[in-house]
Amino acid sequence: MSNNLLKRDIVVGSRRFSNFFWAFILFFGGLGFFLTGVSSYLKKNLLFFINSTDLAFLPQGLVMTFYGVVAISLSIYISLTVFWDVGSGYNEFDKQNELIRIVRRGFPGKNRQILLVYAFKNIKSIKLNIQDGINPKRIIYLCTKDQREIPLTPVEQPRSLEVLENEASELARFLNINLEGL
């Protein structure tokens, strides 16, 4: 949403295809490992497509059971973050009231809703941080006069440099502040 006095950027949280994919893969992979380990302990086949009764419980069956529990636990954690939509929210830039609101959803509890509000007079610049390599980072930061850097971009696959630079320059123009890092 954007007009002359208000700009709102929606931030996608945990409800992304990759999280659904990994929750699914981890759950069923972990279930296979867990049932293989339990089958080796009970000496009874719980999986129709593999004969795990010949597998020694110590140490192979125990390790398979442990890996299965860890994978299922991770899949439950990822599924809950998707269900709660952790990280979703919006960045709102309001010229009329001269306020910037950064709203995010967190984990359930007393801090479920995260709300940061900054006055325009406390904002120094928009900073673009680009790091390439094995773990690339491409983030737009809101820099305050008290040296804080608040990330405005969601955690996701790095976007193209052109898109990121356009977003940062458009935001800096809208707020009428400097753009750093180009």
Phi and psi in degrees as GROMACS dihedral restraints (atoms count N, CA, C in turn):
[ dihedral_restraints ]
;  ai    aj    ak    al  type     phi  dphi    fc
    3     4     5     6     1  -156.2    20    10
    4     5     6     7     1   138.2    20    10
    6     7     8     9     1  -146.9    20    10
    7     8     9    10     1  -163.1    20    10
    9    10    11    12     1   -66.8    20    10
   10    11    12    13     1   -33.1    20    10
   12    13    14    15     1  -109.6    20    10
   13    14    15    16     1   -13.0    20    10
   15    16    17    18     1  -137.9    20    10
   16    17    18    19     1   132.1    20    10
   18    19    20    21     1  -129.5    20    10
   19    20    21    22     1   126.2    20    10
   21    22    23    24     1  -127.8    20    10
   22    23    24    25     1   123.0    20    10
   24    25    26    27     1  -108.6    20    10
   25    26    27    28     1   123.0    20    10
   27    28    29    30     1   -80.5    20    10
   28    29    30    31     1   136.8    20    10
   30    31    32    33     1  -113.2    20    10
   31    32    33    34     1   121.4    20    10
   33    34    35    36     1   -77.9    20    10
   34    35    36    37     1   135.1    20    10
   36    37    38    39     1   -95.9    20    10
   37    38    39    40     1  -129.7    20    10
   39    40    41    42     1   -79.5    20    10
   40    41    42    43     1   -11.1    20    10
   42    43    44    45     1   -82.1    20    10
   43    44    45    46     1    71.7    20    10
   45    46    47    48     1  -121.4    20    10
   46    47    48    49     1   155.7    20    10
   48    49    50    51     1   -55.7    20    10
   49    50    51    52     1   -40.8    20    10
   51    52    53    54     1   -61.3    20    10
   52    53    54    55     1   -37.0    20    10
   54    55    56    57     1   -70.6    20    10
   55    56    57    58     1   -39.4    20    10
   57    58    59    60     1   -61.4    20    10
   58    59    60    61     1   -44.4    20    10
   60    61    62    63     1   -59.8    20    10
   61    62    63    64     1   -50.9    20    10
   63    64    65    66     1   -69.2    20    10
   64    65    66    67     1   -33.6    20    10
   66    67    68    69     1   -64.1    20    10
   67    68    69    70     1   -42.5    20    10
   69    70    71    72     1   -64.2    20    10
   70    71    72    73     1   -50.7    20    10
   72    73    74    75     1   -61.9    20    10
   73    74    75    76     1   -46.2    20    10
   75    76    77    78     1   -64.3    20    10
   76    77    78    79     1   -39.9    20    10
   78    79    80    81     1   -64.5    20    10
   79    80    81    82     1   -51.6    20    10
   81    82    83    84     1   -73.2    20    10
   82    83    84    85     1   -35.0    20    10
   84    85    86    87     1   -64.7    20    10
   85    86    87    88     1   -44.8    20    10
   87    88    89    90     1   -63.8    20    10
   88    89    90    91     1   -38.3    20    10
   90    91    92    93     1   -63.1    20    10
   91    92    93    94     1   -39.9    20    10
   93    94    95    96     1   -63.1    20    10
   94    95    96    97     1   -45.5    20    10
   96    97    98    99     1   -62.5    20    10
   97    98    99   100     1   -45.3    20    10
   99   100   101   102     1   -61.7    20    10
  100   101   102   103     1   -47.9    20    10
  102   103   104   105     1   -66.7    20    10
  103   104   105   106     1   -32.3    20    10
  105   106   107   108     1   -65.1    20    10
  106   107   108   109     1   -44.6    20    10
  108   109   110   111     1   -63.7    20    10
  109   110   111   112     1   -43.4    20    10
  111   112   113   114     1   -66.8    20    10
  112   113   114   115     1   -37.9    20    10
  114   115   116   117     1   -61.3    20    10
  115   116   117   118     1   -39.6    20    10
  117   118   119   120     1   -68.0    20    10
  118   119   120   121     1   -30.1    20    10
  120   121   122   123     1   -75.4    20    10
  121   122   123   124     1   -44.8    20    10
  123   124   125   126     1   -81.0    20    10
  124   125   126   127     1   -13.1    20    10
  126   127   128   129     1    56.4    20    10
  127   128   129   130     1    37.9    20    10
  129   130   131   132     1  -139.2    20    10
  130   131   132   133     1   131.4    20    10
  132   133   134   135     1   -71.7    20    10
  133   134   135   136     1   117.8    20    10
  135   136   137   138     1  -101.3    20    10
  136   137   138   139     1   -12.4    20    10
  138   139   140   141     1  -115.8    20    10
  139   140   141   142     1   127.2    20    10
  141   142   143   144     1   -73.8    20    10
  142   143   144   145     1   -22.5    20    10
  144   145   146   147     1   -96.8    20    10
  145   146   147   148     1     2.1    20    10
  147   148   149   150     1  -146.4    20    10
  148   149   150   151     1   143.2    20    10
  150   151   152   153     1   -98.4    20    10
  151   152   153   154     1   100.7    20    10
  153   154   155   156     1  -105.0    20    10
  154   155   156   157     1     9.2    20    10
  156   157   158   159     1   -72.6    20    10
  157   158   159   160     1   -24.0    20    10
  159   160   161   162     1   -81.9    20    10
  160   161   162   163     1    -8.5    20    10
  162   163   164   165     1   -76.6    20    10
  163   164   165   166     1   128.5    20    10
  165   166   167   168     1   -69.4    20    10
  166   167   168   169     1   132.4    20    10
  168   169   170   171     1   -65.1    20    10
  169   170   171   172     1   -43.1    20    10
  171   172   173   174     1  -102.1    20    10
  172   173   174   175     1   121.1    20    10
  174   175   176   177     1   -96.4    20    10
  175   176   177   178     1   -17.6    20    10
  177   178   179   180     1   -61.6    20    10
  178   179   180   181     1   -47.8    20    10
  180   181   182   183     1   -64.6    20    10
  181   182   183   184     1   -39.5    20    10
  183   184   185   186     1   -64.8    20    10
  184   185   186   187     1   -42.6    20    10
  186   187   188   189     1   -65.7    20    10
  187   188   189   190     1   -41.4    20    10
  189   190   191   192     1   -61.9    20    10
  190   191   192   193     1   -42.0    20    10
  192   193   194   195     1   -62.8    20    10
  193   194   195   196     1   -44.1    20    10
  195   196   197   198     1   -61.1    20    10
  196   197   198   199     1   -48.1    20    10
  198   199   200   201     1   -60.5    20    10
  199   200   201   202     1   -38.6    20    10
  201   202   203   204     1   -63.0    20    10
  202   203   204   205     1   -44.7    20    10
  204   205   206   207     1   -63.6    20    10
  205   206   207   208     1   -42.4    20    10
  207   208   209   210     1   -63.2    20    10
  208   209   210   211     1   -45.8    20    10
  210   211   212   213     1   -65.0    20    10
  211   212   213   214     1   -42.1    20    10
  213   214   215   216     1   -65.6    20    10
  214   215   216   217     1   -39.8    20    10
  216   217   218   219     1   -62.5    20    10
  217   218   219   220     1   -44.1    20    10
  219   220   221   222     1   -62.2    20    10
  220   221   222   223     1   -40.3    20    10
  222   223   224   225     1   -65.6    20    10
  223   224   225   226     1   -36.4    20    10
  225   226   227   228     1   -66.2    20    10
  226   227   228   229     1   -42.8    20    10
  228   229   230   231     1   -60.0    20    10
  229   230   231   232     1   -47.8    20    10
  231   232   233   234     1   -64.2    20    10
  232   233   234   235     1   -40.8    20    10
  234   235   236   237     1   -62.7    20    10
  235   236   237   238     1   -38.8    20    10
  237   238   239   240     1   -68.4    20    10
  238   239   240   241     1   -38.9    20    10
  240   241   242   243     1   -65.2    20    10
  241   242   243   244     1   -34.7    20    10
  243   244   245   246     1   -68.0    20    10
  244   245   246   247     1   -45.2    20    10
  246   247   248   249     1   -60.9    20    10
  247   248   249   250     1   -44.5    20    10
  249   250   251   252     1   -79.8    20    10
  250   251   252   253     1   -11.4    20    10
  252   253   254   255     1    54.2    20    10
  253   254   255   256     1    50.6    20    10
  255   256   257   258     1   -63.0    20    10
  256   257   258   259     1   134.1    20    10
  258   259   260   261     1    94.8    20    10
  259   260   261   262     1   -11.1    20    10
  261   262   263   264     1   -76.8    20    10
  262   263   264   265     1   160.9    20    10
  264   265   266   267     1   158.8    20    10
  265   266   267   268     1  -149.0    20    10
  267   268   269   270     1  -156.6    20    10
  268   269   270   271     1   159.5    20    10
  270   271   272   273     1  -112.8    20    10
  271   272   273   274     1   121.4    20    10
  273   274   275   276     1  -118.0    20    10
  274   275   276   277     1   127.9    20    10
  276   277   278   279     1  -116.9    20    10
  277   278   279   280     1   109.4    20    10
  279   280   281   282     1  -111.0    20    10
  280   281   282   283     1   104.5    20    10
  282   283   284   285     1   -71.3    20    10
  283   284   285   286     1   -31.4    20    10
  285   286   287   288     1   -63.8    20    10
  286   287   288   289     1   -47.0    20    10
  288   289   290   291     1   -94.7    20    10
  289   290   291   292     1    -2.4    20    10
  291   292   293   294     1    53.9    20    10
  292   293   294   295     1    50.7    20    10
  294   295   296   297     1  -130.9    20    10
  295   296   297   298     1   148.3    20    10
  297   298   299   300     1  -117.8    20    10
  298   299   300   301     1   125.2    20    10
  300   301   302   303     1  -115.3    20    10
  301   302   303   304     1   127.9    20    10
  303   304   305   306     1  -117.0    20    10
  304   305   306   307     1   114.8    20    10
  306   307   308   309     1  -118.8    20    10
  307   308   309   310     1   130.1    20    10
  309   310   311   312     1  -138.9    20    10
  310   311   312   313     1   153.8    20    10
  312   313   314   315     1   -95.1    20    10
  313   314   315   316     1   138.0    20    10
  315   316   317   318     1  -113.5    20    10
  316   317   318   319     1  -161.9    20    10
  318   319   320   321     1   -77.5    20    10
  319   320   321   322     1   153.8    20    10
  321   322   323   324     1   -56.1    20    10
  322   323   324   325     1   146.0    20    10
  324   325   326   327     1   141.4    20    10
  325   326   327   328     1  -165.3    20    10
  327   328   329   330     1   -70.4    20    10
  328   329   330   331     1   -21.7    20    10
  330   331   332   333     1  -107.9    20    10
  331   332   333   334     1    37.7    20    10
  333   334   335   336     1   -61.0    20    10
  334   335   336   337     1   -44.0    20    10
  336   337   338   339     1  -101.7    20    10
  337   338   339   340     1   122.5    20    10
  339   340   341   342     1  -103.8    20    10
  340   341   342   343     1   122.6    20    10
  342   343   344   345     1  -129.2    20    10
  343   344   345   346     1   119.3    20    10
  345   346   347   348     1  -115.6    20    10
  346   347   348   349     1   130.0    20    10
  348   349   350   351     1  -125.8    20    10
  349   350   351   352     1   129.8    20    10
  351   352   353   354     1  -130.6    20    10
  352   353   354   355     1   139.0    20    10
  354   355   356   357     1   -80.8    20    10
  355   356   357   358     1   149.0    20    10
  357   358   359   360     1   -55.4    20    10
  358   359   360   361     1   -36.2    20    10
  360   361   362   363     1   -66.0    20    10
  361   362   363   364     1   -17.2    20    10
  363   364   365   366     1   -93.6    20    10
  364   365   366   367     1    -0.2    20    10
  366   367   368   369     1   -97.0    20    10
  367   368   369   370     1   130.0    20    10
  369   370   371   372     1   -93.5    20    10
  370   371   372   373     1   -48.7    20    10
  372   373   374   375     1  -166.1    20    10
  373   374   375   376     1   175.7    20    10
  375   376   377   378     1  -108.0    20    10
  376   377   378   379     1   132.3    20    10
  378   379   380   381     1  -118.5    20    10
  379   380   381   382     1   136.3    20    10
  381   382   383   384     1  -108.6    20    10
  382   383   384   385     1   118.9    20    10
  384   385   386   387     1  -111.9    20    10
  385   386   387   388     1   117.9    20    10
  387   388   389   390     1  -124.1    20    10
  388   389   390   391     1   119.2    20    10
  390   391   392   393     1  -128.7    20    10
  391   392   393   394     1   118.6    20    10
  393   394   395   396     1   -98.0    20    10
  394   395   396   397     1   165.9    20    10
  396   397   398   399     1   135.5    20    10
  397   398   399   400     1  -151.5    20    10
  399   400   401   402     1   -65.6    20    10
  400   401   402   403     1   -42.1    20    10
  402   403   404   405     1  -119.2    20    10
  403   404   405   406     1    80.0    20    10
  405   406   407   408     1   -69.5    20    10
  406   407   408   409     1   145.8    20    10
  408   409   410   411     1  -129.9    20    10
  409   410   411   412     1   131.9    20    10
  411   412   413   414     1  -137.3    20    10
  412   413   414   415     1    99.2    20    10
  414   415   416   417     1  -130.3    20    10
  415   416   417   418     1   141.1    20    10
  417   418   419   420     1  -100.9    20    10
  418   419   420   421     1   126.4    20    10
  420   421   422   423     1  -111.7    20    10
  421   422   423   424     1   147.0    20    10
  423   424   425   426     1   -98.5    20    10
  424   425   426   427     1   115.6    20    10
  426   427   428   429     1   -98.9    20    10
  427   428   429   430     1   128.0    20    10
  429   430   431   432     1   -97.7    20    10
  430   431   432   433     1   165.8    20    10
  432   433   434   435     1   -69.1    20    10
  433   434   435   436     1   -20.2    20    10
  435   436   437   438     1   -93.4    20    10
  436   437   438   439     1    25.2    20    10
  438   439   440   441     1    71.9    20    10
  439   440   441   442     1    18.2    20    10
  441   442   443   444     1   -86.3    20    10
  442   443   444   445     1   146.9    20    10
  444   445   446   447     1  -123.7    20    10
  445   446   447   448     1   112.0    20    10
  447   448   449   450     1  -103.0    20    10
  448   449   450   451     1   119.5    20    10
  450   451   452   453     1   -69.8    20    10
  451   452   453   454     1   135.5    20    10
  453   454   455   456     1  -106.3    20    10
  454   455   456   457     1   -18.2    20    10
  456   457   458   459     1   -94.3    20    10
  457   458   459   460     1   146.6    20    10
  459   460   461   462     1   -74.3    20    10
  460   461   462   463     1   162.3    20    10
  462   463   464   465     1   -80.3    20    10
  463   464   465   466     1   116.6    20    10
  465   466   467   468     1  -164.7    20    10
  466   467   468   469     1  -172.3    20    10
  468   469   470   471     1   -62.2    20    10
  469   470   471   472     1   138.2    20    10
  471   472   473   474     1   -58.0    20    10
  472   473   474   475     1   132.7    20    10
  474   475   476   477     1   -80.9    20    10
  475   476   477   478     1   164.5    20    10
  477   478   479   480     1   -64.6    20    10
  478   479   480   481     1   152.0    20    10
  480   481   482   483     1   -60.1    20    10
  481   482   483   484     1   -38.6    20    10
  483   484   485   486     1   -62.6    20    10
  484   485   486   487     1   -45.8    20    10
  486   487   488   489     1   -64.4    20    10
  487   488   489   490     1   -45.2    20    10
  489   490   491   492     1   -64.4    20    10
  490   491   492   493     1   -44.1    20    10
  492   493   494   495     1   -64.0    20    10
  493   494   495   496     1   -39.6    20    10
  495   496   497   498     1   -64.5    20    10
  496   497   498   499     1   -43.6    20    10
  498   499   500   501     1   -61.9    20    10
  499   500   501   502     1   -45.8    20    10
  501   502   503   504     1   -65.0    20    10
  502   503   504   505     1   -44.4    20    10
  504   505   506   507     1   -68.8    20    10
  505   506   507   508     1   -37.2    20    10
  507   508   509   510     1   -63.6    20    10
  508   509   510   511     1   -41.5    20    10
  510   511   512   513     1   -67.2    20    10
  511   512   513   514     1   -43.3    20    10
  513   514   515   516     1   -62.8    20    10
  514   515   516   517     1   -39.7    20    10
  516   517   518   519     1   -65.4    20    10
  517   518   519   520     1   -42.3    20    10
  519   520   521   522     1   -62.7    20    10
  520   521   522   523     1   -41.2    20    10
  522   523   524   525     1   -85.8    20    10
  523   524   525   526     1    -9.6    20    10
  525   526   527   528     1    58.6    20    10
  526   527   528   529     1    48.9    20    10
  528   529   530   531     1  -131.5    20    10
  529   530   531   532     1   171.9    20    10
  531   532   533   534     1   -73.6    20    10
  532   533   534   535     1   155.4    20    10
  534   535   536   537     1  -115.2    20    10
  535   536   537   538     1   123.1    20    10
  537   538   539   540     1  -107.2    20    10
  538   539   540   541     1   155.3    20    10
  540   541   542   543     1    94.6    20    10
  541   542   543   544     1     5.4    20    10
